[in-house]
Amino acid sequence: MSSSGDLPDDAVADIAWHSRTRDADAALTEHVAGLLAVEAGGIRVGRLCPRCGSDAHGRPWASGARVSLSRAGDHLVTAVATGPVGVDVEVVADVESRWEPALVLHPDDPVDVEPAWAWTAKEAVLKARGTGLAVPMTSVRLADHDVREIPAPIGLAAAVVVLVPGLRAGAGPAARR
């Protein structure tokens, strides 16, 4: 999505797919270094839990960019942006098998929304906010966010969002049914 040496525009994230077995820190380091056109050794990455302060788990971070990651099936996806970014990937069959609209949908969300799309879109928003699933998915109204669908391997659904102050969602893919 961006050229080497540049981070994506404010409302866009650069996406990279990796094997699930790939070390997440190495994948993030390589992704950020490639976009910034710097040596990988110049990029620091880690985790920080907003609730307990631990660096053993929590939201990923990288020097020089905002990052997010997600795993599902045999895949790891990383997202890099200039603003708060969230990415999620899910196995469609897994979401459909445990789908409970009352636990996911906001009262204003369309009731006929595709379950995997709603789940990935909302989890991406919660990751971008820095709360993750510590906040109920029902608090996220899909129409309020410019969540983008990411082309994903067969059987997976993926979404990304970059939070930009003052930017409101349009009639784009967040309304997907």
Protein Blocks (a to p, Z undefined) as FASTA:
>chain_A
ZZehiacdfkbccdddddfklcfklmmmmmmmmmnopafklpccddddfknopakbcjdd
dehiacddddehjbccddddfbdcddddddfklmmmmgcfklmmcfkbcfkbcfklmmmm
mmmmmmmnonmjmbcfklpcfklpccddddddehiacddddddehiacdfbfklpZZ
